[in-house]
Amino acid sequence: MSVVEKVRNGERIGMEDALALYELDLFTLGELADEKRRAMHGKKTYFNINRHINPTNVCKDVCKFCAYSASRKNPNPYTMPIEEIVETAQKAWEHGAKEVHIVSAHNPEAGLEWYLGMFRAIKEALPDIHVKALTAAEINFLAEEYGLSIDEVLDAMVENGVDSMPGGGAEIFDEKVRDYICKGKVTSKGWLDIHRKWHERGRKSNATMLFGHVEKREHRIDHMLRLRNLQDETGGFNCFIPLVYQRENNFLKVESFPTGQEILKTMAISRLVLDNIPHLKAYWVTATINLALIAQEYGANDLDGTIERESIQAAAGAKSAHGMPLDDFVHLIKDSGFVPVERDSLYNELKVW
């Protein structure tokens, strides 16, 4: 039986079949992914009104792909006072944001109370805003830095107002690749264990994969399969986000970058492999808005959000520093033939445009 027949029959695909999907022509693969997307979500494309806050760029780790952390490529260290973080969240709330997405660096100088205190302060000021914060890499850092268990950090997050976890820090799970691009960061097993424990607390999280650097196709598929296995176990992932590597201002020497076709194929295969993760996000920040809109035809049913301001990917060349106006976002989705649906952070529908 061909891999196309297996997909259409609803059979689960493993490593060999997933690699065979890459050999299909782009239109056949897109058709398969679009069939799966329509069966799950019809023509709806989700987004939220959110604000990214990146509170510090001081980091004890040196990931070769990172252009954000303070280093000789970015010699301007900063750490925001909690008052400024709360003020930023309040302004975003006044502009309609339902979520603050808080991800930053592994700052050994800031103190545990700074990390947890910002969440508590935001919730005290804005009890109804959704706080999505701390990647598994940040959680691992806090546990190591302050002599805590992962469980203690996760419990402290819940107590101080964190509602869900973003999917960052996953990069690529293959240990050899991981050792090369982000040695010293949370291990792949550690990342998966942290999300497992978070899900066991009845909380939701997202999952990412950074691709288009030194990894191979089989590393991407291995990454997806590990996520699928954990999702079978916990059901705690809301969304999978394939992040396209940003090439500027970092120390990872990459000779060739993925074509638009390779990016769209990876999106489509993600939709077909990850049959148990409900949402697939084309994160326009790393994919560009134009490619993200096309990705709606290749399995993606979420484009993230308006963002308002973003620093981490922008430091590496993404055009995301000032976000995307809501009206533009809605019109772009409509013009591409899909139905814009504003959602909350847990994918409850708020407004169909």
Helices and strands as residue ranges (DSSP letters): H 3-8, H 15-22, H 26-41, E 44-48, E 50-53, H 82-94, E 99-102, H 112-125, E 130-133, H 136-146, H 150-159, H 175-182, H 188-200, E 205-211, H 217-234, E 237-244, H 260-273, E 279-280, H 284-287, H 289-295, G 296-298, E 302-305, G 314-316, H 326-335, E 339-343, E 349-352
